[in-house]
């Protein structure tokens, strides 16, 4: 492949962001043009753990770094000094297990303080961590683990999820049959449930207790690593097959986190109300607040346990000033509020930011009025996993306490790379290099990411469709150009969902589409054609549930279709857009009996 052209020179504002990062060895060049957006912070060495903890101890040692609340109601608060001590203990423990720079660590953990400790301890020794979704069933978890080359896997005995306990340790044990690289499984005792025990299993509390000061263990000193040294990898999409893992560099993660946090927060308590697997949660919910010396809130479970008032209670209990979440979570909260006797405003809440998918005006207006009494500042953020989270934010008023994000050079082009007219749809591209951009891509299908750079040479192709408003210059994002969609802030491959559905022995062909529900957000719906030998006498209700459950088991709950439509066949007399719209319109929600139509009836419905 020929050398890829670089984007334009970055915004000079990145120099101010770099001034907020502590480098052990100063970088000699902020940015240098080259393939994949160029290289950042060349010659510099640093440690992410030092930037989040060590340098905060003098001024913020006794300040709360993390407020954590478990789904059953248990709570913990850790000061910067206490969090630092825990990271040092785990650092010594990891080194005692033989972990070092570049070794891979899987975090099959829920949203716990131990998760943050593990992230920072891995960064302290130069190990590379990957957060794995806690709700994944064993088979889907095995698909994620295969080929990752993990040396250590963290998991829990069990995890609270919507009032029930998920058997994480048992699922991890089953999934580990897919890999031979894991030498140690470190288990956090969360629920107290009985778990099987095997050679190489270690209790987290025993491991760190053995490495307390005075024990004969390795050191806890931080390892300075080059700026581009990977600190973590993240799956690009919810895939069954060999995953594409995005590598995020140490300096890139800090730069992106600090730049965004300075735009979102004026120093008050910050809560990212989302799952830990989301890039925004890791970068903007943890690294950003800690690197800036602020206080972050973490919540383990779902916000309707024990009542729908849980979100209000968390904001009021910790005097939360800024909330970052996805529109899907915001819609869910709005739905709960409609059934509550009274929705109270939150006096401490000053601003709310949504990210991960487009937000409709009706929802943003409700948030401002219902949660802030008309005084709430609302921001709509856009970004990508490959860019280290948020790169653009609109809606927040200019304020001396907030520092605007560097300019990413957002533009909209057609297939030839020419700028489209205002009001016309096209693909969103970046013309300027972005410091938070990924430093590498892993996986057998990693070559698919090359299209980001080859589709429009000299630009970063986002894969998102967008249009610039005729007046005001605002940008409306219209969805993806590829077969990957965002569901509740997580990427899901529609192609993978089709494959899982089509693998069922009764199914001849399958297609899926995305239904946009103002109250529930985006949901996947499906249409399938039965094989001739099963077309008569099949229990469609039971088969519909089985198909949905197959997808959930293989890909996780977010990928599960919410409705299945049964057809006798698929014809070719509809466009892809027409077929998708018909599926969205005709597929029956899973709480009702599924609909069965002939292809002719399906086509006729399109014209109605």
Secondary structure as UniProt FT lines:
FT   TURN            12..13
FT   HELIX           14..18
FT   TURN            19..20
FT   STRAND          23..25
FT   STRAND          29..32
FT   HELIX           35..37
FT   STRAND          39..42
FT   STRAND          45..46
FT   HELIX           48..52
FT   HELIX           54..56
FT   HELIX           57..60
FT   TURN            61..62
FT   STRAND          64..69
FT   TURN            71..72
FT   STRAND          75..79
FT   HELIX           80..96
FT   TURN            97..98
FT   TURN            101..102
FT   STRAND          104..107
FT   HELIX           113..125
FT   STRAND          128..131
FT   TURN            134..135
FT   HELIX           138..145
FT   TURN            146..147
FT   STRAND          150..156
FT   STRAND          159..161
FT   TURN            162..163
FT   STRAND          164..166
FT   HELIX           168..175
FT   HELIX           176..178
FT   STRAND          184..188
FT   TURN            199..200
FT   STRAND          201..203
FT   HELIX           204..209
FT   TURN            210..211
FT   TURN            213..214
FT   STRAND          225..226
FT   TURN            227..228
FT   STRAND          230..235
FT   STRAND          245..249
FT   HELIX           250..264
FT   STRAND          269..273
FT   TURN            276..277
FT   HELIX           279..282
FT   HELIX           283..287
FT   HELIX           288..291
FT   TURN            292..293
FT   STRAND          296..299
FT   TURN            303..304
FT   TURN            308..309
FT   HELIX           310..317
FT   TURN            318..319
FT   STRAND          320..325
FT   HELIX           327..339
FT   TURN            347..348
FT   STRAND          351..354
FT   HELIX           361..366
FT   HELIX           367..371
FT   TURN            373..374
FT   STRAND          377..384
FT   HELIX           385..387
FT   STRAND          389..394
FT   TURN            400..401
FT   STRAND          410..413
FT   TURN            415..416
FT   TURN            422..423
FT   STRAND          425..430
FT   TURN            435..436
FT   STRAND          440..442
FT   TURN            444..445
FT   HELIX           446..450
FT   HELIX           451..454
FT   TURN            455..458
FT   STRAND          460..468
FT   TURN            470..473
FT   STRAND          475..480
FT   STRAND          484..487
FT   TURN            488..489
FT   STRAND          490..493
FT   HELIX           494..502
FT   TURN            505..506
FT   STRAND          507..517
FT   TURN            518..520
FT   STRAND          521..530
FT   HELIX           532..534
FT   HELIX           540..555
FT   HELIX           557..559
FT   STRAND          563..567
FT   HELIX           576..586
FT   TURN            590..591
FT   STRAND          595..597
FT   HELIX           599..606
//
